[in-house]
């Protein structure tokens, strides 16, 4: 899986880039190698917003696009929250596909 990291209103350091790749490696093992992910790290400039560090992830799979967005006061924490949310979505998507495949195969096996 290809991961593209972008920064908006903030500089993306090598440390953050490595952390993103490490956190999303688990998701990369569960999806197709052809899938690609876009991670956007940004900072809200409004001083009244305490959770100003925002991480957004968009995972492009064949036939479906999964998105997650989280904000907190630390960029590392935001990345962790987004990774957990996207992992839940990927697991749910895989389970749905697996259930559909077994439901379609059962009538054929009972037909003879």
Secondary structure, 3 states (H helix, E strand, C coil): CEEEEEEECCCCCHHHHHHHHHHCHHHHHHCCCCCEEEEEEEECCCCCCCCCEEEEEEEEECCEEEEEEEEECCHHHHHHHHHHHHHHHHHHHHHHHHHHHHHHHHHHHHCC
